[in-house]
């Protein structure tokens, strides 16, 4: 599954917390950079002025609800 999101610096902690509770891999991509969505420092180091692409293969209702808050129209 791939979704496009926008985050602010203030939203990183809640996003990473939700991702960390998932038992599957979640990556965030921006241009050629790919970081683990469960890494606070990795996510915090991204450019928040641009949309970010989240890719994952599992399912968690809680994570889907968090993603819904940050998803942008593609």
PQR file of N, CA, C, O and H, with PARSE charges and radii, in Angstrom:
ATOM      1  N   UNK A   1       0.845  -1.166   0.000 -0.4000 1.5000
ATOM      2  CA  UNK A   1       0.000   0.000   0.000 -0.0000 2.0000
ATOM      3  C   UNK A   1       0.899   1.242   0.000  0.5500 1.7000
ATOM      4  O   UNK A   1       1.905   1.277   0.709 -0.5500 1.4000
ATOM      5  N   UNK A   2       0.549   2.237  -0.774 -0.4000 1.5000
ATOM      6  CA  UNK A   2       1.309   3.481  -0.840 -0.0000 2.0000
ATOM      7  C   UNK A   2       0.341   4.650  -0.678  0.5500 1.7000
ATOM      8  O   UNK A   2      -0.686   4.717  -1.352 -0.5500 1.4000
ATOM      9  H   UNK A   2      -0.268   2.208  -1.350  0.4000 1.0000
ATOM     10  N   UNK A   3       0.682   5.569   0.222 -0.4000 1.5000
ATOM     11  CA  UNK A   3      -0.134   6.765   0.438 -0.0000 2.0000
ATOM     12  C   UNK A   3       0.771   7.979   0.488  0.5500 1.7000
ATOM     13  O   UNK A   3       1.927   7.888   0.899 -0.5500 1.4000
ATOM     14  H   UNK A   3       1.518   5.515   0.770  0.4000 1.0000
ATOM     15  N   UNK A   4       0.243   9.108   0.071 -0.4000 1.5000
ATOM     16  CA  UNK A   4       0.980  10.360   0.115 -0.0000 2.0000
ATOM     17  C   UNK A   4       0.473  11.173   1.296  0.5500 1.7000
ATOM     18  O   UNK A   4      -0.731  11.377   1.454 -0.5500 1.4000
ATOM     19  H   UNK A   4      -0.697   9.182  -0.263  0.4000 1.0000
ATOM     20  N   UNK A   5       1.410  11.636   2.128 -0.4000 1.5000
ATOM     21  CA  UNK A   5       1.036  12.383   3.322 -0.0000 2.0000
ATOM     22  C   UNK A   5       1.822  13.684   3.409  0.5500 1.7000
ATOM     23  O   UNK A   5       2.807  13.886   2.699 -0.5500 1.4000
ATOM     24  H   UNK A   5       2.388  11.470   1.999  0.4000 1.0000
ATOM     25  N   UNK A   6       1.372  14.540   4.277 -0.4000 1.5000
ATOM     26  CA  UNK A   6       2.108  15.745   4.673 -0.0000 2.0000
ATOM     27  C   UNK A   6       2.176  15.755   6.190  0.5500 1.7000
ATOM     28  O   UNK A   6       1.181  15.516   6.873 -0.5500 1.4000
ATOM     29  H   UNK A   6       0.572  14.376   4.854  0.4000 1.0000
ATOM     30  N   UNK A   7       3.359  16.034   6.702 -0.4000 1.5000
ATOM     31  CA  UNK A   7       3.564  16.126   8.147 -0.0000 2.0000
ATOM     32  C   UNK A   7       4.173  17.476   8.485  0.5500 1.7000
ATOM     33  O   UNK A   7       4.829  18.103   7.654 -0.5500 1.4000
ATOM     34  H   UNK A   7       4.167  16.228   6.147  0.4000 1.0000
ATOM     35  N   UNK A   8       3.947  17.911   9.710 -0.4000 1.5000
ATOM     36  CA  UNK A   8       4.672  19.052  10.251 -0.0000 2.0000
ATOM     37  C   UNK A   8       5.625  18.507  11.297  0.5500 1.7000
ATOM     38  O   UNK A   8       5.518  17.348  11.696 -0.5500 1.4000
ATOM     39  H   UNK A   8       3.414  17.402  10.385  0.4000 1.0000
ATOM     40  N   UNK A   9       6.544  19.325  11.736 -0.4000 1.5000
ATOM     41  CA  UNK A   9       7.494  18.888  12.753 -0.0000 2.0000
ATOM     42  C   UNK A   9       6.774  18.479  14.031  0.5500 1.7000
ATOM     43  O   UNK A   9       7.226  17.573  14.731 -0.5500 1.4000
ATOM     44  H   UNK A   9       6.631  20.267  11.412  0.4000 1.0000
ATOM     45  N   UNK A  10       5.678  19.125  14.339 -0.4000 1.5000
ATOM     46  CA  UNK A  10       4.928  18.821  15.553 -0.0000 2.0000
ATOM     47  C   UNK A  10       4.191  17.475  15.458  0.5500 1.7000
ATOM     48  O   UNK A  10       3.894  16.863  16.484 -0.5500 1.4000
ATOM     49  H   UNK A  10       5.311  19.861  13.770  0.4000 1.0000
ATOM     50  N   UNK A  11       3.902  17.022  14.262 -0.4000 1.5000
ATOM     51  CA  UNK A  11       3.142  15.782  14.064 -0.0000 2.0000
ATOM     52  C   UNK A  11       4.015  14.533  13.974  0.5500 1.7000
ATOM     53  O   UNK A  11       3.501  13.414  13.983 -0.5500 1.4000
ATOM     54  H   UNK A  11       4.144  17.519  13.429  0.4000 1.0000
ATOM     55  N   UNK A  12       5.319  14.715  13.888 -0.4000 1.5000
ATOM     56  CA  UNK A  12       6.222  13.575  13.704 -0.0000 2.0000
ATOM     57  C   UNK A  12       6.107  12.576  14.850  0.5500 1.7000
ATOM     58  O   UNK A  12       6.040  11.371  14.610 -0.5500 1.4000
ATOM     59  H   UNK A  12       5.737  15.624  13.880  0.4000 1.0000
ATOM     60  N   UNK A  13       6.083  13.057  16.090 -0.4000 1.5000
ATOM     61  CA  UNK A  13       6.060  12.154  17.236 -0.0000 2.0000
ATOM     62  C   UNK A  13       4.838  11.238  17.214  0.5500 1.7000
ATOM     63  O   UNK A  13       4.973  10.036  17.443 -0.5500 1.4000
ATOM     64  H   UNK A  13       6.137  14.036  16.285  0.4000 1.0000
ATOM     65  N   UNK A  14       3.650  11.780  16.944 -0.4000 1.5000
ATOM     66  CA  UNK A  14       2.445  10.934  16.931 -0.0000 2.0000
ATOM     67  C   UNK A  14       2.477   9.952  15.756  0.5500 1.7000
ATOM     68  O   UNK A  14       2.025   8.815  15.889 -0.5500 1.4000
ATOM     69  H   UNK A  14       3.541  12.756  16.758  0.4000 1.0000
ATOM     70  N   UNK A  15       3.003  10.381  14.614 -0.4000 1.5000
ATOM     71  CA  UNK A  15       3.100   9.491  13.460 -0.0000 2.0000
ATOM     72  C   UNK A  15       4.065   8.344  13.747  0.5500 1.7000
ATOM     73  O   UNK A  15       3.734   7.184  13.499 -0.5500 1.4000
ATOM     74  H   UNK A  15       3.370  11.305  14.505  0.4000 1.0000
ATOM     75  N   UNK A  16       5.241   8.648  14.260 -0.4000 1.5000
ATOM     76  CA  UNK A  16       6.247   7.621  14.550 -0.0000 2.0000
ATOM     77  C   UNK A  16       5.734   6.672  15.639  0.5500 1.7000
ATOM     78  O   UNK A  16       5.981   5.468  15.567 -0.5500 1.4000
ATOM     79  H   UNK A  16       5.510   9.590  14.461  0.4000 1.0000
ATOM     80  N   UNK A  17       5.034   7.187  16.629 -0.4000 1.5000
ATOM     81  CA  UNK A  17       4.480   6.333  17.688 -0.0000 2.0000
ATOM     82  C   UNK A  17       3.493   5.325  17.117  0.5500 1.7000
ATOM     83  O   UNK A  17       3.523   4.148  17.475 -0.5500 1.4000
ATOM     84  H   UNK A  17       4.833   8.165  16.688  0.4000 1.0000
ATOM     85  N   UNK A  18       2.624   5.784  16.232 -0.4000 1.5000
ATOM     86  CA  UNK A  18       1.650   4.880  15.612 -0.0000 2.0000
ATOM     87  C   UNK A  18       2.349   3.852  14.732  0.5500 1.7000
ATOM     88  O   UNK A  18       1.980   2.678  14.737 -0.5500 1.4000
ATOM     89  H   UNK A  18       2.599   6.740  15.941  0.4000 1.0000
ATOM     90  N   UNK A  19       3.348   4.282  13.982 -0.4000 1.5000
ATOM     91  CA  UNK A  19       4.086   3.360  13.115 -0.0000 2.0000
ATOM     92  C   UNK A  19       4.836   2.325  13.949  0.5500 1.7000
ATOM     93  O   UNK A  19       4.923   1.162  13.557 -0.5500 1.4000
ATOM     94  H   UNK A  19       3.647   5.236  13.978  0.4000 1.0000
ATOM     95  N   UNK A  20       5.370   2.729  15.076 -0.4000 1.5000
ATOM     96  CA  UNK A  20       6.149   1.822  15.926 -0.0000 2.0000
ATOM     97  C   UNK A  20       5.305   0.703  16.518  0.5500 1.7000
ATOM     98  O   UNK A  20       5.831  -0.361  16.847 -0.5500 1.4000
ATOM     99  H   UNK A  20       5.299   3.675  15.395  0.4000 1.0000
ATOM    100  N   UNK A  21       4.019   0.926  16.656 -0.4000 1.5000
ATOM    101  CA  UNK A  21       3.136  -0.105  17.200 -0.0000 2.0000
ATOM    102  C   UNK A  21       2.727  -1.149  16.152  0.5500 1.7000
ATOM    103  O   UNK A  21       2.062  -2.128  16.489 -0.5500 1.4000
ATOM    104  H   UNK A  21       3.592   1.790  16.389  0.4000 1.0000
ATOM    105  N   UNK A  22       3.112  -0.953  14.909 -0.4000 1.5000
ATOM    106  CA  UNK A  22       2.774  -1.901  13.841 -0.0000 2.0000
ATOM    107  C   UNK A  22       3.839  -2.996  13.777  0.5500 1.7000
ATOM    108  O   UNK A  22       5.017  -2.745  14.032 -0.5500 1.4000
ATOM    109  H   UNK A  22       3.653  -0.158  14.635  0.4000 1.0000
ATOM    110  N   UNK A  23       3.411  -4.217  13.433 -0.4000 1.5000
ATOM    111  CA  UNK A  23       4.351  -5.334  13.353 -0.0000 2.0000
ATOM    112  C   UNK A  23       4.807  -5.614  11.917  0.5500 1.7000
ATOM    113  O   UNK A  23       5.204  -6.734  11.598 -0.5500 1.4000
ATOM    114  H   UNK A  23       2.454  -4.422  13.226  0.4000 1.0000
ATOM    115  N   UNK A  24       4.749  -4.605  11.062 -0.4000 1.5000
ATOM    116  CA  UNK A  24       5.210  -4.726   9.678 -0.0000 2.0000
ATOM    117  C   UNK A  24       6.083  -3.512   9.353  0.5500 1.7000
ATOM    118  O   UNK A  24       6.049  -2.505  10.061 -0.5500 1.4000
ATOM    119  H   UNK A  24       4.427  -3.694  11.321  0.4000 1.0000
ATOM    120  N   UNK A  25       6.861  -3.617   8.281 -0.4000 1.5000
ATOM    121  CA  UNK A  25       7.760  -2.531   7.886 -0.0000 2.0000
ATOM    122  C   UNK A  25       6.983  -1.393   7.249  0.5500 1.7000
ATOM    123  O   UNK A  25       6.042  -1.610   6.487 -0.5500 1.4000
ATOM    124  H   UNK A  25       6.889  -4.435   7.706  0.4000 1.0000
ATOM    125  N   UNK A  26       7.396  -0.173   7.577 -0.4000 1.5000
ATOM    126  CA  UNK A  26       6.795   1.026   7.004 -0.0000 2.0000
ATOM    127  C   UNK A  26       7.950   1.944   6.598  0.5500 1.7000
ATOM    128  O   UNK A  26       8.828   2.249   7.405 -0.5500 1.4000
ATOM    129  H   UNK A  26       8.161   0.003   8.197  0.4000 1.0000
ATOM    130  N   UNK A  27       7.937   2.374   5.346 -0.4000 1.5000
ATOM    131  CA  UNK A  27       8.972   3.276   4.843 -0.0000 2.0000
ATOM    132  C   UNK A  27       8.347   4.592   4.423  0.5500 1.7000
ATOM    133  O   UNK A  27       7.200   4.641   3.978 -0.5500 1.4000
ATOM    134  H   UNK A  27       7.225   2.126   4.690  0.4000 1.0000
ATOM    135  N   UNK A  28       9.122   5.658   4.572 -0.4000 1.5000
ATOM    136  CA  UNK A  28       8.722   6.965   4.058 -0.0000 2.0000
ATOM    137  C   UNK A  28       9.762   7.365   3.020  0.5500 1.7000
ATOM    138  O   UNK A  28      10.966   7.315   3.272 -0.5500 1.4000
ATOM    139  H   UNK A  28      10.053   5.618   4.933  0.4000 1.0000
ATOM    140  N   UNK A  29       9.274   7.764   1.846 -0.4000 1.5000
ATOM    141  CA  UNK A  29      10.155   8.120   0.735 -0.0000 2.0000
ATOM    142  C   UNK A  29       9.965   9.576   0.355  0.5500 1.7000
ATOM    143  O   UNK A  29       8.849  10.094   0.330 -0.5500 1.4000
ATOM    144  H   UNK A  29       8.296   7.805   1.641  0.4000 1.0000
ATOM    145  N   UNK A  30      11.074  10.216   0.061 -0.4000 1.5000
ATOM    146  CA  UNK A  30      11.064  11.560  -0.512 -0.0000 2.0000
ATOM    147  C   UNK A  30      12.235  11.623  -1.476  0.5500 1.7000
ATOM    148  O   UNK A  30      13.387  11.462  -1.074 -0.5500 1.4000
ATOM    149  H   UNK A  30      11.981   9.795   0.081  0.4000 1.0000
ATOM    150  N   UNK A  31      11.941  11.855  -2.743 -0.4000 1.5000
ATOM    151  CA  UNK A  31      12.958  11.809  -3.798 -0.0000 2.0000
ATOM    152  C   UNK A  31      13.711  10.491  -3.712  0.5500 1.7000
ATOM    153  O   UNK A  31      13.102   9.429  -3.844 -0.5500 1.4000
ATOM    154  H   UNK A  31      11.005  11.986  -3.069  0.4000 1.0000
ATOM    155  N   UNK A  32      15.002  10.535  -3.497 -0.4000 1.5000
ATOM    156  CA  UNK A  32      15.786   9.296  -3.442 -0.0000 2.0000
ATOM    157  C   UNK A  32      16.008   8.809  -2.015  0.5500 1.7000
ATOM    158  O   UNK A  32      16.658   7.784  -1.810 -0.5500 1.4000
ATOM    159  H   UNK A  32      15.496  11.398  -3.390  0.4000 1.0000
ATOM    160  N   UNK A  33      15.485   9.520  -1.035 -0.4000 1.5000
ATOM    161  CA  UNK A  33      15.656   9.139   0.366 -0.0000 2.0000
ATOM    162  C   UNK A  33      14.544   8.207   0.818  0.5500 1.7000
ATOM    163  O   UNK A  33      13.367   8.459   0.561 -0.5500 1.4000
ATOM    164  H   UNK A  33      14.957  10.353  -1.201  0.4000 1.0000
ATOM    165  N   UNK A  34      14.923   7.134   1.489 -0.4000 1.5000
ATOM    166  CA  UNK A  34      13.961   6.204   2.077 -0.0000 2.0000
ATOM    167  C   UNK A  34      14.358   6.023   3.532  0.5500 1.7000
ATOM    168  O   UNK A  34      15.491   5.649   3.834 -0.5500 1.4000
ATOM    169  H   UNK A  34      15.879   6.929   1.697  0.4000 1.0000
ATOM    170  N   UNK A  35      13.412   6.291   4.440 -0.4000 1.5000
ATOM    171  CA  UNK A  35      13.708   6.123   5.863 -0.0000 2.0000
ATOM    172  C   UNK A  35      12.661   5.223   6.503  0.5500 1.7000
ATOM    173  O   UNK A  35      11.538   5.098   6.014 -0.5500 1.4000
ATOM    174  H   UNK A  35      12.491   6.594   4.195  0.4000 1.0000
ATOM    175  N   UNK A  36      13.049   4.610   7.588 -0.4000 1.5000
ATOM    176  CA  UNK A  36      12.161   3.766   8.375 -0.0000 2.0000
ATOM    177  C   UNK A  36      11.186   4.681   9.118  0.5500 1.7000
ATOM    178  O   UNK A  36      11.619   5.564   9.859 -0.5500 1.4000
ATOM    179  H   UNK A  36      13.961   4.711   7.986  0.4000 1.0000
ATOM    180  N   UNK A  37       9.899   4.488   8.936 -0.4000 1.5000
ATOM    181  CA  UNK A  37       8.887   5.331   9.571 -0.0000 2.0000
ATOM    182  C   UNK A  37       8.855   5.156  11.087  0.5500 1.7000
ATOM    183  O   UNK A  37       8.211   5.938  11.786 -0.5500 1.4000
ATOM    184  H   UNK A  37       9.548   3.771   8.334  0.4000 1.0000
ATOM    185  N   UNK A  38       9.536   4.150  11.595 -0.4000 1.5000
ATOM    186  CA  UNK A  38       9.579   3.917  13.036 -0.0000 2.0000
ATOM    187  C   UNK A  38      10.761   4.640  13.683  0.5500 1.7000
ATOM    188  O   UNK A  38      10.944   4.561  14.897 -0.5500 1.4000
ATOM    189  H   UNK A  38      10.059   3.514  11.027  0.4000 1.0000
ATOM    190  N   UNK A  39      11.555   5.336  12.887 -0.4000 1.5000
ATOM    191  CA  UNK A  39      12.720   6.066  13.370 -0.0000 2.0000
ATOM    192  C   UNK A  39      12.394   7.544  13.487  0.5500 1.7000
ATOM    193  O   UNK A  39      12.198   8.223  12.479 -0.5500 1.4000
ATOM    194  H   UNK A  39      11.406   5.400  11.900  0.4000 1.0000
ATOM    195  N   UNK A  40      12.336   8.047  14.720 -0.4000 1.5000
ATOM    196  CA  UNK A  40      12.021   9.457  14.929 -0.0000 2.0000
ATOM    197  C   UNK A  40      13.036  10.350  14.221  0.5500 1.7000
ATOM    198  O   UNK A  40      12.654  11.279  13.509 -0.5500 1.4000
ATOM    199  H   UNK A  40      12.496   7.496  15.539  0.4000 1.0000
ATOM    200  N   UNK A  41      14.314  10.077  14.410 -0.4000 1.5000
ATOM    201  CA  UNK A  41      15.340  10.916  13.784 -0.0000 2.0000
ATOM    202  C   UNK A  41      15.303  10.826  12.265  0.5500 1.7000
ATOM    203  O   UNK A  41      15.518  11.825  11.578 -0.5500 1.4000
ATOM    204  H   UNK A  41      14.624   9.323  14.989  0.4000 1.0000
ATOM    205  N   UNK A  42      15.033   9.640  11.738 -0.4000 1.5000
ATOM    206  CA  UNK A  42      14.939   9.488  10.291 -0.0000 2.0000
ATOM    207  C   UNK A  42      13.809  10.307   9.705  0.5500 1.7000
ATOM    208  O   UNK A  42      13.997  11.012   8.714 -0.5500 1.4000
ATOM    209  H   UNK A  42      14.858   8.829  12.296  0.4000 1.0000
ATOM    210  N   UNK A  43      12.637  10.219  10.311 -0.4000 1.5000
ATOM    211  CA  UNK A  43      11.470  10.965   9.819 -0.0000 2.0000
ATOM    212  C   UNK A  43      11.667  12.456  10.043  0.5500 1.7000
ATOM    213  O   UNK A  43      11.348  13.263   9.171 -0.5500 1.4000
ATOM    214  H   UNK A  43      12.485   9.647  11.117  0.4000 1.0000
ATOM    215  N   UNK A  44      12.189  12.825  11.203 -0.4000 1.5000
ATOM    216  CA  UNK A  44      12.372  14.239  11.530 -0.0000 2.0000
ATOM    217  C   UNK A  44      13.353  14.925  10.586  0.5500 1.7000
ATOM    218  O   UNK A  44      13.291  16.141  10.405 -0.5500 1.4000
ATOM    219  H   UNK A  44      12.448  12.169  11.912  0.4000 1.0000
ATOM    220  N   UNK A  45      14.254  14.158   9.986 -0.4000 1.5000
ATOM    221  CA  UNK A  45      15.240  14.719   9.073 -0.0000 2.0000
ATOM    222  C   UNK A  45      14.728  14.960   7.660  0.5500 1.7000
ATOM    223  O   UNK A  45      15.472  15.466   6.820 -0.5500 1.4000
ATOM    224  H   UNK A  45      14.304  13.170  10.132  0.4000 1.0000
ATOM    225  N   UNK A  46      13.477  14.610   7.379 -0.4000 1.5000
ATOM    226  CA  UNK A  46      12.919  14.794   6.036 -0.0000 2.0000
ATOM    227  C   UNK A  46      12.463  16.231   5.812  0.5500 1.7000
ATOM    228  O   UNK A  46      12.317  17.002   6.759 -0.5500 1.4000
ATOM    229  H   UNK A  46      12.873  14.199   8.061  0.4000 1.0000
ATOM    230  N   UNK A  47      12.243  16.574   4.565 -0.4000 1.5000
ATOM    231  CA  UNK A  47      11.767  17.904   4.169 -0.0000 2.0000
ATOM    232  C   UNK A  47      10.246  17.933   4.279  0.5500 1.7000
ATOM    233  O   UNK A  47       9.558  17.302   3.476 -0.5500 1.4000
ATOM    234  H   UNK A  47      12.362  15.947   3.795  0.4000 1.0000
ATOM    235  N   UNK A  48       9.715  18.649   5.255 -0.4000 1.5000
ATOM    236  CA  UNK A  48       8.268  18.673   5.490 -0.0000 2.0000
ATOM    237  C   UNK A  48       7.525  19.634   4.572  0.5500 1.7000
ATOM    238  O   UNK A  48       6.296  19.699   4.617 -0.5500 1.4000
ATOM    239  H   UNK A  48      10.274  19.161   5.908  0.4000 1.0000
ATOM    240  N   UNK A  49       8.244  20.379   3.743 -0.4000 1.5000
ATOM    241  CA  UNK A  49       7.568  21.286   2.826 -0.0000 2.0000
ATOM    242  C   UNK A  49       7.025  20.549   1.596  0.5500 1.7000
ATOM    243  O   UNK A  49       6.288  21.131   0.799 -0.5500 1.4000
ATOM    244  H   UNK A  49       9.242  20.326   3.707  0.4000 1.0000
ATOM    245  N   UNK A  50       7.381  19.294   1.446 -0.4000 1.5000
ATOM    246  CA  UNK A  50       6.951  18.479   0.307 -0.0000 2.0000
ATOM    247  C   UNK A  50       6.114  17.298   0.777  0.5500 1.7000
ATOM    248  O   UNK A  50       6.242  16.863   1.921 -0.5500 1.4000
ATOM    249  H   UNK A  50       7.979  18.822   2.094  0.4000 1.0000
ATOM    250  N   UNK A  51       5.259  16.776  -0.094 -0.4000 1.5000
ATOM    251  CA  UNK A  51       4.524  15.549   0.247 -0.0000 2.0000
ATOM    252  C   UNK A  51       5.496  14.377   0.400  0.5500 1.7000
ATOM    253  O   UNK A  51       6.505  14.301  -0.301 -0.5500 1.4000
ATOM    254  H   UNK A  51       5.155  17.129  -1.023  0.4000 1.0000
ATOM    255  N   UNK A  52       5.189  13.486   1.305 -0.4000 1.5000
ATOM    256  CA  UNK A  52       6.002  12.297   1.557 -0.0000 2.0000
ATOM    257  C   UNK A  52       5.198  11.070   1.170  0.5500 1.7000
ATOM    258  O   UNK A  52       3.976  11.055   1.318 -0.5500 1.4000
ATOM    259  H   UNK A  52       4.369  13.548   1.875  0.4000 1.0000
ATOM    260  N   UNK A  53       5.874  10.041   0.674 -0.4000 1.5000
ATOM    261  CA  UNK A  53       5.194   8.817   0.262 -0.0000 2.0000
ATOM    262  C   UNK A  53       5.447   7.729   1.305  0.5500 1.7000
ATOM    263  O   UNK A  53       6.593   7.402   1.614 -0.5500 1.4000
ATOM    264  H   UNK A  53       6.867  10.054   0.554  0.4000 1.0000
ATOM    265  N   UNK A  54       4.367   7.181   1.837 -0.4000 1.5000
ATOM    266  CA  UNK A  54       4.457   6.116   2.837 -0.0000 2.0000
ATOM    267  C   UNK A  54       4.122   4.799   2.154  0.5500 1.7000
ATOM    268  O   UNK A  54       3.086   4.682   1.500 -0.5500 1.4000
ATOM    269  H   UNK A  54       3.436   7.447   1.586  0.4000 1.0000
ATOM    270  N   UNK A  55       5.000   3.802   2.305 -0.4000 1.5000
ATOM    271  CA  UNK A  55       4.718   2.491   1.722 -0.0000 2.0000
ATOM    272  C   UNK A  55       4.814   1.428   2.818  0.5500 1.7000
ATOM    273  O   UNK A  55       5.713   1.451   3.659 -0.5500 1.4000
ATOM    274  H   UNK A  55       5.842   3.897   2.837  0.4000 1.0000
ATOM    275  N   UNK A  56       3.861   0.496   2.779 -0.4000 1.5000
ATOM    276  CA  UNK A  56       3.792  -0.567   3.789 -0.0000 2.0000
ATOM    277  C   UNK A  56       2.983  -1.722   3.231  0.5500 1.7000
ATOM    278  O   UNK A  56       2.221  -1.552   2.279 -0.5500 1.4000
ATOM    279  H   UNK A  56       3.131   0.477   2.096  0.4000 1.0000
ATOM    280  N   UNK A  57       3.147  -2.909   3.829 -0.4000 1.5000
ATOM    281  CA  UNK A  57       2.479  -4.104   3.320 -0.0000 2.0000
ATOM    282  C   UNK A  57       1.499  -4.732   4.301  0.5500 1.7000
ATOM    283  O   UNK A  57       0.779  -5.661   3.935 -0.5500 1.4000
ATOM    284  H   UNK A  57       3.766  -3.048   4.603  0.4000 1.0000
ATOM    285  N   UNK A  58       1.454  -4.254   5.519 -0.4000 1.5000
ATOM    286  CA  UNK A  58       0.558  -4.834   6.523 -0.0000 2.0000
ATOM    287  C   UNK A  58      -0.687  -3.990   6.714  0.5500 1.7000
ATOM    288  O   UNK A  58      -0.949  -3.056   5.956 -0.5500 1.4000
ATOM    289  H   UNK A  58       2.039  -3.499   5.816  0.4000 1.0000
ATOM    290  N   UNK A  59      -1.450  -4.338   7.745 -0.4000 1.5000
ATOM    291  CA  UNK A  59      -2.658  -3.579   8.047 -0.0000 2.0000
ATOM    292  C   UNK A  59      -2.815  -3.413   9.554  0.5500 1.7000
ATOM    293  O   UNK A  59      -2.675  -4.368  10.317 -0.5500 1.4000
ATOM    294  H   UNK A  59      -1.237  -5.097   8.361  0.4000 1.0000
ATOM    295  N   UNK A  60      -3.102  -2.202   9.959 -0.4000 1.5000
ATOM    296  CA  UNK A  60      -3.419  -1.883  11.342 -0.0000 2.0000
ATOM    297  C   UNK A  60      -4.488  -0.791  11.309  0.5500 1.7000
ATOM    298  O   UNK A  60      -4.288   0.265  10.709 -0.5500 1.4000
ATOM    299  H   UNK A  60      -3.216  -1.426   9.338  0.4000 1.0000
ATOM    300  N   UNK A  61      -5.604  -1.049  11.948 -0.4000 1.5000
ATOM    301  CA  UNK A  61      -6.699  -0.066  11.973 -0.0000 2.0000
ATOM    302  C   UNK A  61      -6.225   1.252  12.577  0.5500 1.7000
ATOM    303  O   UNK A  61      -6.546   2.328  12.073 -0.5500 1.4000
ATOM    304  H   UNK A  61      -5.766  -1.906  12.436  0.4000 1.0000
ATOM    305  N   UNK A  62      -5.462   1.157  13.659 -0.4000 1.5000
ATOM    306  CA  UNK A  62      -4.959   2.377  14.319 -0.0000 2.0000
ATOM    307  C   UNK A  62      -4.063   3.180  13.373  0.5500 1.7000
ATOM    308  O   UNK A  62      -4.188   4.400  13.277 -0.5500 1.4000
ATOM    309  H   UNK A  62      -5.201   0.283  14.069  0.4000 1.0000
ATOM    310  N   UNK A  63      -3.159   2.488  12.676 -0.4000 1.5000
ATOM    311  CA  UNK A  63      -2.259   3.182  11.757 -0.0000 2.0000
ATOM    312  C   UNK A  63      -3.034   3.795  10.591  0.5500 1.7000
ATOM    313  O   UNK A  63      -2.707   4.892  10.137 -0.5500 1.4000
ATOM    314  H   UNK A  63      -3.056   1.496  12.753  0.4000 1.0000
ATOM    315  N   UNK A  64      -4.042   3.104  10.114 -0.4000 1.5000
ATOM    316  CA  UNK A  64      -4.867   3.642   9.023 -0.0000 2.0000
ATOM    317  C   UNK A  64      -5.569   4.936   9.458  0.5500 1.7000
ATOM    318  O   UNK A  64      -5.693   5.873   8.671 -0.5500 1.4000
ATOM    319  H   UNK A  64      -4.308   2.213  10.482  0.4000 1.0000
ATOM    320  N   UNK A  65      -6.024   4.980  10.707 -0.4000 1.5000
ATOM    321  CA  UNK A  65      -6.675   6.192  11.220 -0.0000 2.0000
ATOM    322  C   UNK A  65      -5.685   7.358  11.300  0.5500 1.7000
ATOM    323  O   UNK A  65      -6.030   8.497  10.984 -0.5500 1.4000
ATOM    324  H   UNK A  65      -5.923   4.218  11.347  0.4000 1.0000
ATOM    325  N   UNK A  66      -4.467   7.065  11.719 -0.4000 1.5000
ATOM    326  CA  UNK A  66      -3.431   8.100  11.785 -0.0000 2.0000
ATOM    327  C   UNK A  66      -3.096   8.577  10.370  0.5500 1.7000
ATOM    328  O   UNK A  66      -2.988   9.780  10.131 -0.5500 1.4000
ATOM    329  H   UNK A  66      -4.187   6.140  11.976  0.4000 1.0000
ATOM    330  N   UNK A  67      -2.934   7.648   9.443 -0.4000 1.5000
ATOM    331  CA  UNK A  67      -2.639   8.027   8.057 -0.0000 2.0000
ATOM    332  C   UNK A  67      -3.745   8.898   7.466  0.5500 1.7000
ATOM    333  O   UNK A  67      -3.473   9.837   6.717 -0.5500 1.4000
ATOM    334  H   UNK A  67      -3.022   6.671   9.637  0.4000 1.0000
ATOM    335  N   UNK A  68      -4.968   8.587   7.802 -0.4000 1.5000
ATOM    336  CA  UNK A  68      -6.114   9.339   7.266 -0.0000 2.0000
ATOM    337  C   UNK A  68      -6.000  10.825   7.625  0.5500 1.7000
ATOM    338  O   UNK A  68      -6.402  11.685   6.841 -0.5500 1.4000
ATOM    339  H   UNK A  68      -5.189   7.825   8.411  0.4000 1.0000
ATOM    340  N   UNK A  69      -5.455  11.125   8.804 -0.4000 1.5000
ATOM    341  CA  UNK A  69      -5.299  12.525   9.230 -0.0000 2.0000
ATOM    342  C   UNK A  69      -4.291  13.269   8.373  0.5500 1.7000
ATOM    343  O   UNK A  69      -4.423  14.475   8.166 -0.5500 1.4000
ATOM    344  H   UNK A  69      -5.129  10.426   9.441  0.4000 1.0000
ATOM    345  N   UNK A  70      -3.272  12.553   7.866 -0.4000 1.5000
ATOM    346  CA  UNK A  70      -2.176  13.196   7.164 -0.0000 2.0000
ATOM    347  C   UNK A  70      -2.199  13.011   5.653  0.5500 1.7000
ATOM    348  O   UNK A  70      -1.388  13.617   4.952 -0.5500 1.4000
ATOM    349  H   UNK A  70      -3.165  11.573   8.035  0.4000 1.0000
ATOM    350  N   UNK A  71      -3.100  12.195   5.136 -0.4000 1.5000
ATOM    351  CA  UNK A  71      -3.144  11.906   3.703 -0.0000 2.0000
ATOM    352  C   UNK A  71      -3.566  13.136   2.909  0.5500 1.7000
ATOM    353  O   UNK A  71      -4.468  13.875   3.305 -0.5500 1.4000
ATOM    354  H   UNK A  71      -3.759  11.703   5.704  0.4000 1.0000
ATOM    355  N   UNK A  72      -2.893  13.336   1.778 -0.4000 1.5000
ATOM    356  CA  UNK A  72      -3.249  14.415   0.855 -0.0000 2.0000
ATOM    357  C   UNK A  72      -3.782  13.797  -0.424  0.5500 1.7000
ATOM    358  O   UNK A  72      -3.484  12.646  -0.743 -0.5500 1.4000
ATOM    359  H   UNK A  72      -2.161  12.735   1.457  0.4000 1.0000
ATOM    360  N   UNK A  73      -4.564  14.562  -1.145 -0.4000 1.5000
ATOM    361  CA  UNK A  73      -5.107  14.083  -2.427 -0.0000 2.0000
ATOM    362  C   UNK A  73      -3.963  13.926  -3.408  0.5500 1.7000
ATOM    363  O   UNK A  73      -3.098  14.797  -3.508 -0.5500 1.4000
ATOM    364  H   UNK A  73      -4.806  15.497  -0.886  0.4000 1.0000
ATOM    365  N   UNK A  74      -3.956  12.812  -4.133 -0.4000 1.5000
ATOM    366  CA  UNK A  74      -2.877  12.604  -5.107 -0.0000 2.0000
ATOM    367  C   UNK A  74      -3.351  12.851  -6.497  0.5500 1.7000
ATOM    368  O   UNK A  74      -2.577  12.724  -7.446 -0.5500 1.4000
ATOM    369  H   UNK A  74      -4.659  12.105  -4.052  0.4000 1.0000
TER
END
